[in-house]
């Protein structure tokens, strides 16, 4: 994928980060993942939001990749791709649709 020249993209390099910064890339990725994780209070509202779900899975993939767990990272990236290409959809709520039948 090529980016049109009108869209500037800058990727920070270790030399462009503040020298006093003691935050590791893994810590930054975990903070990003925590910020993008859909919590239980927002799950019903965002369960079908493809962008939110893809962001959540992509951030998790980055954490796994930084922890040298490429297989787990790949699974999360496949999930993110599925959300974006609409090949997957939200599962039903765990608390709905599970009615136990009382024994006779």
N, C-alpha and C positions, 0 to 999 in steps of 0.2 A: 504494500500500500504506500503510495507516495502522497505526501502532504503538499497542497498547493503552496507556491512560494509566498502568497500573501498572508499565510498564517505562520507567524514566528513561533518557533518552539525552542526553548532553551532547557537543556538538561543539566542540573547542577552536577558539578564534579567535586570530588573530595577537596580539591584546592580552592573551590569557590565557597565552601562552607566555612563558617566562623571557626577560627583556631581554638576558641574556648569551648566549642561544642563538644559535649561528652555523650551526646545521644547517638546511639548506634543506629544503623539502617534497620536492624531488626526491631528495635524499640519504636522507631518511627512507623514502621509497617504495622506493628501491633496497635499503636495508637490510631492509625488510619482504619484498621480493621474494626476496632472497637467503636469508632465514630460511625462507621457505615453498617454495622450489624443491626439488623431489624430486631428490636426487642419485643417481648411478648405483648406489650401494650399497643404497639403499632402493627403487629403481625396481620391482623384482619384488614387493616386499611392498606397495607403495602404488599400483601402476599402476592398479588397479581401485577405489581408494578415492575415491569421488566427491567427498567433502568436501575431501580433500587436493588433488585435481586442480583443483577449482573455486577453492579458495583460491590455488593457484599461478597460475592463469590470471588471476584478478581482480587480484592484486598486480602482475602483469606489465602488465595493462591500465592500472593507475594510473600506472605509470612512463611508459608511452607517452603517456598523456593529459597528464601534466606536461611531457613533452618536445614537446608540441604536434604529436603524431602521432595524430590521432583515428581514422584508418582502421585503424592497427595496434591501437589500444586497442579498437575495436569488434570486431575479429577475436577478440581474447582474451576479451572479454566474451561473445561468442557461444559460444566454447568453454566458458567457465565455465557458461553457461546450459545447454549441451548436457550437461555432466556432471550438473548438478542435475536436469534434467528427464528424464534417462536416454535422450536421443536419440543419444548417442555412447557408445562404449565404448573400452576400452584397446586400442591396436594391439598386434600380436604383438611379442614381443621381437625386436630386430634380429639377435640372435645365434642364434635358434632358427628351424628350418624352412627355412633356406636351404642346401640341400645341393647342391653342384656335382656334376654327373655327369662322371665321367672320360671323356675321348674314347677311342673304341675303337682 
